[in-house]
Amino acid sequence: MACNEAVLKFLEYHNRPYSANDIQSGVKGDFGKSAVMKALVFLVQKGKILEKTYGKQKIYCIIQNAIESSSDLQERLLELDRDINEKTLQLKELRDECKRKTKLVSDIKGKVSLTSALYRKVNLEKEIENIENMLKGYSDCELICSQKKQEVSKEFEKYLKEMKKRRRIGLDILNTILDSYPKTRKQLCEDIGIETDEGAGFSVDKFQ
């Protein structure tokens, strides 16, 4: 069966509008899209079928001169227009509803559930209670005035400076000995009983 005949018989049998893709899927035989399109163009030119464009989509239907009058056919096309417009509005409503529900799901994901909120509330209350109990232990402590704090700070700086000076002297002596010592610095410290800052876990940097 030729492609022209197959397309025409398909439209006559089903007696309703179809797109080119639907026609290609429905006709029997191994006809490619190019062959179906050529057949549709040919049948339209011969006045066998009607072509109508809706936006970017073209549909095709059989011209039923022997069955329907021109006014009947026009009425069917108007009904088809109304049906397409109605379906277009329904599609828009469904898309809008989908967007609304997608946003709702996104908003819900970013919020804490009631159960989680209550659980966090209980934990925070316990944490506040623990902090308040800890602060009570300092309620009887005598507050230090700013002048006393300054005096203590100056005294601390004085001793820190002296400590750094003596530490530097000690390191210079140790390095001098190491120049003629055959072993490592660590071994030298162990031999003469010197405890280093590193060995005692002490760091001057935290006092800077």
C-alpha positions as CSV (number, residue, x, y, z in Angstrom):
1,M,0.0,0.0,0.0
2,A,1.4,3.4,-1.0
3,C,1.9,6.0,1.8
4,N,-0.7,8.4,0.3
5,E,-3.3,5.7,0.4
6,A,-2.3,4.5,3.9
7,V,-2.6,8.0,5.3
8,L,-5.9,8.7,3.7
9,K,-7.4,5.4,4.9
10,F,-6.1,6.0,8.4
11,L,-7.9,9.4,8.5
12,E,-11.1,8.1,6.9
13,Y,-11.2,5.2,9.4
14,H,-10.7,7.2,12.5
15,N,-12.6,10.3,11.3
16,R,-10.9,12.7,13.7
17,P,-8.0,15.2,13.6
18,Y,-4.5,14.0,14.1
19,S,-1.0,15.5,14.1
20,A,1.7,14.3,11.7
21,N,3.5,12.3,14.4
22,D,0.2,10.6,15.4
23,I,-0.5,9.7,11.8
24,Q,3.0,8.3,11.3
25,S,2.6,6.1,14.4
26,G,-0.9,5.0,13.3
27,V,-0.5,4.1,9.7
28,K,0.3,0.5,8.9
29,G,3.5,0.0,6.9
30,D,7.1,1.1,7.1
31,F,6.7,4.8,6.4
32,G,9.1,7.3,7.6
33,K,8.3,10.8,8.8
34,S,9.4,12.3,5.5
35,A,7.2,10.0,3.5
36,V,4.2,10.8,5.7
37,M,4.7,14.5,5.4
38,K,4.9,14.3,1.6
39,A,1.7,12.3,1.6
40,L,0.0,14.9,3.8
41,V,1.1,17.8,1.5
42,F,-0.1,15.8,-1.5
43,L,-3.5,15.0,0.0
44,V,-4.0,18.6,1.1
45,Q,-3.3,19.8,-2.4
46,K,-5.7,17.3,-3.9
47,G,-8.4,18.5,-1.5
48,K,-8.7,15.1,0.2
49,I,-7.8,16.3,3.7
50,L,-7.8,19.6,5.6
51,E,-4.7,21.1,7.3
52,K,-5.2,23.5,10.2
53,T,-2.5,25.2,12.3
54,Y,-2.7,25.8,16.1
55,G,0.4,27.7,17.2
56,K,3.3,25.6,16.1
57,Q,1.2,22.5,15.8
58,K,-0.4,21.3,12.5
59,I,-3.4,18.9,12.5
60,Y,-5.0,17.0,9.7
61,C,-8.5,15.6,9.2
62,I,-10.5,14.0,6.4
63,I,-12.8,16.3,4.3
64,Q,-16.1,14.6,4.4
65,N,-17.9,16.3,1.5
66,A,-20.2,13.3,1.0
67,I,-21.2,13.1,4.6
68,E,-21.1,16.6,6.0
69,S,-22.0,19.9,4.6
70,S,-19.5,22.8,4.7
71,S,-21.4,24.4,7.6
72,D,-21.2,21.1,9.5
73,L,-17.5,20.8,9.0
74,Q,-17.0,24.4,10.0
75,E,-18.9,23.7,13.2
76,R,-16.8,20.7,14.0
77,L,-13.6,22.8,13.5
78,L,-15.1,25.5,15.8
79,E,-15.7,22.8,18.4
80,L,-12.2,21.6,17.9
81,D,-10.9,25.2,18.5
82,R,-13.0,25.5,21.7
83,D,-11.7,22.1,22.9
84,I,-8.1,23.1,22.3
85,N,-8.6,26.4,24.1
86,E,-10.2,24.6,27.0
87,K,-7.4,22.1,27.2
88,T,-4.8,24.9,27.0
89,L,-6.4,26.6,30.0
90,Q,-6.6,23.4,31.9
91,L,-2.9,22.7,31.2
92,K,-2.0,26.2,32.4
93,E,-4.0,25.7,35.6
94,L,-2.3,22.4,36.2
95,R,1.1,23.9,35.6
96,D,0.3,26.7,38.0
97,E,-0.9,24.2,40.6
98,C,2.3,22.2,40.1
99,K,4.5,25.3,40.7
100,R,2.5,26.2,43.8
101,K,2.8,22.7,45.3
102,T,6.5,22.5,44.4
103,K,7.1,25.8,46.3
104,L,5.0,24.5,49.2
105,V,7.1,21.4,49.4
106,S,10.3,23.5,49.2
107,D,9.1,25.8,52.0
108,I,8.2,22.8,54.2
109,K,11.6,21.2,53.8
110,G,13.2,24.4,55.1
111,K,11.1,24.5,58.2
112,V,11.5,22.6,61.5
113,S,8.7,20.1,62.4
114,L,6.8,20.6,65.7
115,T,8.4,17.5,67.2
116,S,11.9,18.7,66.4
117,A,11.1,22.2,67.7
118,L,9.8,20.8,71.0
119,Y,12.9,18.5,71.3
120,R,15.2,21.5,70.7
121,K,13.3,23.5,73.3
122,V,13.7,20.9,76.0
123,N,17.5,20.7,75.2
124,L,17.9,24.4,75.3
125,E,16.1,24.7,78.6
126,K,18.4,22.0,80.1
127,E,21.4,23.9,78.8
128,I,20.2,27.2,80.3
129,E,19.6,25.5,83.6
130,N,23.1,24.1,83.6
131,I,24.6,27.5,82.8
132,E,22.6,29.1,85.6
133,N,23.8,26.5,88.1
134,M,27.4,27.1,87.0
135,L,27.0,30.8,87.4
136,K,25.6,30.4,90.9
137,G,29.0,29.0,91.9
138,Y,30.5,32.5,91.2
139,S,27.8,34.5,93.0
140,D,29.9,34.7,96.2
141,C,33.1,35.7,94.4
142,E,34.5,39.1,95.1
143,L,34.6,41.3,92.0
144,I,38.0,42.8,91.1
145,C,38.2,46.5,90.5
146,S,39.7,47.8,87.3
147,Q,42.7,49.3,89.1
148,K,43.6,45.9,90.7
149,K,43.2,44.2,87.3
150,Q,45.6,46.7,85.7
151,E,48.2,46.1,88.5
152,V,47.9,42.3,88.0
153,S,48.3,42.8,84.3
154,K,51.4,44.9,84.6
155,E,52.9,42.4,87.0
156,F,52.1,39.6,84.6
157,E,53.8,41.4,81.7
158,K,56.9,42.0,83.9
159,Y,57.3,38.3,84.7
160,L,56.5,37.2,81.2
161,K,59.2,39.5,79.8
162,E,61.7,38.1,82.4
163,M,60.7,34.5,81.6
164,K,61.3,35.1,77.8
165,K,64.7,36.7,78.6
166,R,65.8,33.7,80.7
167,R,64.4,31.2,78.2
168,R,66.4,32.9,75.4
169,I,69.6,32.7,77.5
170,G,69.0,29.1,78.3
171,L,68.4,28.3,74.6
172,D,71.7,30.1,73.6
173,I,73.6,28.0,76.2
174,L,72.0,24.8,74.9
175,N,72.8,25.7,71.3
176,T,76.4,26.4,72.2
177,I,76.7,23.0,73.8
178,L,75.1,21.3,70.8
179,D,77.8,22.6,68.5
180,S,80.2,20.1,70.0
181,Y,77.7,17.5,71.3
182,P,77.6,14.3,69.2
183,K,74.0,13.5,69.9
184,T,70.6,15.1,69.3
185,R,69.2,18.1,71.2
186,K,66.6,15.8,72.8
187,Q,69.2,13.4,74.0
188,L,71.3,16.3,75.4
189,C,68.2,17.5,77.4
190,E,67.7,14.1,78.8
191,D,71.3,13.7,79.7
192,I,71.6,16.9,81.7
193,G,68.0,16.9,83.0
194,I,66.5,19.8,81.2
195,E,62.8,19.9,80.6
196,T,61.8,21.8,77.5
197,D,58.5,23.8,76.9
198,E,57.5,21.2,74.3
199,G,58.0,18.3,76.7
200,A,56.0,20.1,79.4
201,G,53.2,21.0,77.0
202,F,53.8,24.7,77.5
203,S,53.6,27.4,74.8
204,V,54.6,31.0,75.2
205,D,52.4,32.0,72.2
206,K,49.2,31.6,74.2
207,F,50.3,34.5,76.4
208,Q,50.9,36.9,73.5
